[in-house]
């Protein structure tokens, strides 16, 4: 979406999803972003991604609110200058039509001149199964049902068409399993994608029992015992890591441990450790 090329070895630090936006009447309103994170590579870059079920330009208002609040949260005040950085912002539309734009724009008029930036648009319905796996856009898999949404009533009445849909989901599951066996993704990640796929299908096909149960039958029960054990171990490891970080945060805040030493123990760069500590809300 932004023409970036990352190796995959960069450190990613997720920001808090909740922000409080100041209103004109002085009140604060809570806003929840879909995904806000920083990529710590050769150059540090922050990103904001929003997701919407139907194309709607009003999303620009929310993106602007979120982006400004994120910029303020990480802004730096030095002497008489406040420096803020607007994150690279984009939106994912789960439904879209031919007339919907591929790019939106935000323009700000300031006393020092006009500032504008693009907001790229990703359209989930443009991506087929092959492209999702080729480009490693695995996060789009749960939303694949949207590309069939207009034909769900047909599938629900026509067993042959329903079998074709089930075959597509069987293909998705086989590819996910192949990625776990090759070590490209963890079993935990694959299971999360499967679970989210079932949740989206359950919601989108709530009026079509045959479709809902057909996809569930394909995606629901193929998790082997060793896979379940691996998921449990990965979850335990994540919990341990979270507990270690919390302890290190507390020690640093109490001046009992330097950031350098804490970052070393956490196997993080100092910048990454500080970013995680700032985002931590425990």
PETA-V703125 format. One line per field, one symbol per residue. psi: psi as a letter, one per 40 degrees, with the letter a starting at -180 (. if undefined). A space follows every 50 residues. Layout:
# PETA-V703125
psi->???
This chain:
# PETA-V703125
psi->defihideeihhhhiidhihhhideeihhhhhidhhihhgadhhhiihhi hhdhhheedddddddddddddddeihhhbfhhhihhihiiihhdiiideh iehiihhhhideiihiiigihhhdeehiddddddeffdeeddedddeede eddddddhdddddddddddddddddddddddeediidddddddddddddd ddddfdegddddddddddedeghidddddddddddddddddddddddddd dddefehidddddddefiidddddddddehf.
